[in-house]
């Protein structure tokens, strides 16, 4: 186990193409960090620099307070799990897991003991004689993780390891990775574009956007107090509703087209009242259907069993309302496209406010 630190790490490719713009974070011994963001945001590049597959242009990466940026990949004492498993097709499960130990010239007894222990942890002990083509996708991914675990590295690196699995298997494998981390407690860096994976796995997460760490924090810190409109719209499923609004000196709020937005029962910060314009955010689950309120034109309704998602428009801005469907609620006519409904933000939950120029959080 080990600490891992990024010290103002930057990466620039030839032609002055900057892809990482300066990231700093200290990762504690045994901590599970998830790097999350859309394709092209630089998350895999950041991990590849830790692995030694990419060079660091500026700054430093340290393991246990020692710089590793001049070390070869084999000297860094890290293990990496890829999304494509990267298993040797002609080798058995045992040989795939043992290969790295054989390269290290470990004795046959040590290799057998480590592989057997790891196989039992991952419930692969009955599959050691099979080859990868005889395994399911989830089993192959467990073999790939087992190959990393037997090395007992200082740091685990996971590069979108679940992206090739179907939805049900991804849920199962997320649980397996959580259990594995609790058991091994090895410092881990996990890259994904899936915000559900990030929320469920991370002890802390780094939300990346165009090579910048938009926010670093626990899943609940990031969800409850997003640092920017990008984070607000990326973390959360469905994402946060964001409206450009005008505010007068009395605190009256209207849309850009002049529609009144009643937010009764919610304390609006004094700093917001002093602004002419802002971006107002509220979560889909914090919208209440009401007899009066903000008029919303229904565009589509998704029925999800115990809840429904109402997609609509406030003026020309798309919003989503998440509504629980309870058995004891009297039957009502189903909503159809074109219907007008009225909603209010739930007074028990604070609104989120962002600067329209910088898109950063205001309150």
Secondary structure, DSSP 8 states (H G I E B T S, - for coil): ---EEEEEEEEEETTTEEEEEEEEEEE-TT-EEEEE--TTSSHHHHHHHHHTSS--SEEEEEETTEE-TTS-GGGS-EEEE-TT----TTSBHHHHHHHHHHHTT--HHHHHHHHHHHHHHTT-TTSTT-BGGGS-HHHHHHHHHHHHHTTT-SEEEEESTTTTS-HHHHHHHHHHHHHHHHHH--EEEEEES-HHHHHHH-SEEEEEETTEEEEEE-HHHHHHS-SBHHHHHHSSSS--EEEEEEE-TT--EEETT--B---TT----HHHHT-SEEEEEE-GGGEEEESSSEEEEEEEEEE-SSEEEEEEEETTEEEEEEEE--TTS-------TT-EEEEEE-TTS--EEE-TTT-BB--
